Amino acid sequence: MRDSDLDDDRFNDLDDVDDLPSDPDDDEMLDEEFPLGDGVAETAGTVACPYCGEENELTLDPGGGAVQEYIEDCHVCCQPWHVFVTYHPDGSADVSLQTADGE
């Protein structure tokens, strides 16, 4: 890199750094962006596979929204499920399953 390249305007935009929050992990800022009721949201749930009946522990993502739907495979028999997660204002979550083919 040449010294003259450092004078380029592209490198002078570092002044905008002052506009960023001083600490990106600031609890108050996170609470405003991701309100979770009392601040404790469930991050795990236990379900029984609709195919084999075995219990499975699911990792839940409160940051994914109050209502979530996705496909996940059974950890035991590998059959696909349609997972439904609903978060309540207090951070509790309801988790239910259907077979991926809807039966």
Backbone torsions as a table, in degrees:
resi	resn	phi	psi	omega
1	MET	NA	136.4	178.3
2	ARG	-87.5	153.9	177.7
3	ASP	-59.3	-33.4	-178.8
4	SER	-67.0	-24.9	178.0
5	ASP	-65.7	-29.9	-179.8
6	LEU	-69.1	-21.4	178.8
7	ASP	-81.9	-6.6	180.0
8	ASP	-59.9	140.9	-178.2
9	ASP	-60.3	-26.2	179.9
10	ARG	-60.2	-29.0	-177.7
11	PHE	-92.2	-3.7	-179.0
12	ASN	-94.3	2.3	-179.8
13	ASP	-82.6	7.9	-179.4
14	LEU	-69.4	-13.5	176.8
15	ASP	-63.8	-24.0	-179.9
16	ASP	-67.8	-12.4	179.8
17	VAL	-61.0	-29.7	179.9
18	ASP	-63.8	-21.0	-179.6
19	ASP	-78.9	-11.9	-179.1
20	LEU	-79.5	151.5	175.7
21	PRO	-60.3	149.2	-176.9
22	SER	-67.4	-31.6	180.0
23	ASP	-135.6	108.1	-177.1
24	PRO	-64.2	-15.3	178.2
25	ASP	-95.4	13.8	-179.4
26	ASP	-57.3	119.6	-176.0
27	ASP	-58.1	-40.4	-178.4
28	GLU	-62.6	-42.9	179.4
29	MET	-64.9	-42.6	-179.6
30	LEU	-65.3	-38.6	178.7
31	ASP	-62.5	-36.3	178.9
32	GLU	-69.1	-40.3	-177.2
33	GLU	-79.1	-32.7	-176.7
34	PHE	-133.1	73.3	-179.4
35	PRO	-66.8	131.6	-178.5
36	LEU	-130.3	41.6	178.8
37	GLY	66.0	-116.0	-178.5
38	ASP	-82.9	7.1	176.5
39	GLY	91.5	-1.8	-180.0
40	VAL	-119.2	106.6	179.5
41	ALA	-110.3	142.4	179.6
42	GLU	-64.8	136.2	179.6
43	THR	-120.0	6.7	178.2
44	ALA	-148.1	151.3	176.7
45	GLY	-148.9	153.0	178.6
46	THR	-114.2	131.8	-179.0
47	VAL	-134.0	158.2	174.3
48	ALA	-103.6	131.4	-179.6
49	CYS	-62.9	130.4	178.6
50	PRO	-71.4	-10.6	178.5
51	TYR	-94.0	-58.3	-173.4
52	CYS	-102.8	-12.4	178.1
53	GLY	81.8	-2.9	-178.9
54	GLU	-73.7	146.1	176.6
55	GLU	-73.8	140.0	177.9
56	ASN	-133.0	140.0	175.2
57	GLU	-95.0	125.4	178.0
58	LEU	-106.4	141.9	171.1
59	THR	-89.7	125.3	-179.6
60	LEU	-102.9	149.5	-178.4
61	ASP	-120.0	97.1	-179.8
62	PRO	-60.5	-26.0	179.4
63	GLY	-71.8	-8.9	-179.6
64	GLY	-80.2	-2.9	178.4
65	GLY	113.4	166.0	-176.8
66	ALA	-70.7	-30.2	178.6
67	VAL	-126.7	125.8	-176.6
68	GLN	-133.2	146.9	173.6
69	GLU	-138.6	134.6	176.9
70	TYR	-161.6	170.0	178.3
71	ILE	-104.0	133.8	175.8
72	GLU	-142.6	148.1	-179.8
73	ASP	-92.0	147.7	173.8
74	CYS	-59.9	137.4	179.7
75	HIS	-75.3	-12.4	-178.3
76	VAL	-103.2	-57.5	-174.2
77	CYS	-101.8	-3.7	175.4
78	CYS	67.9	11.9	175.9
79	GLN	-75.5	146.4	-177.2
80	PRO	-82.5	139.9	176.0
81	TRP	-114.5	155.2	166.5
82	HIS	-101.4	112.4	-174.9
83	VAL	-98.6	135.1	176.8
84	PHE	-121.2	124.9	179.3
85	VAL	-124.9	132.1	175.4
86	THR	-127.8	122.5	176.5
87	TYR	-93.9	139.0	177.1
88	HIS	-99.6	161.9	-178.2
89	PRO	-56.0	-26.9	179.5
90	ASP	-82.5	0.1	178.6
91	GLY	94.0	-7.3	177.3
92	SER	-73.5	156.4	-176.8
93	ALA	-130.3	140.4	169.6
94	ASP	-102.6	130.1	179.7
95	VAL	-123.5	129.6	175.7
96	SER	-137.2	160.3	-176.7
97	LEU	-129.5	154.7	165.9
98	GLN	-136.3	157.6	171.3
99	THR	-63.6	150.7	-176.4
100	ALA	-63.2	-24.4	179.0
101	ASP	-87.9	3.4	174.1
102	GLY	85.0	4.2	-179.9
103	GLU	-93.0	NA	NA
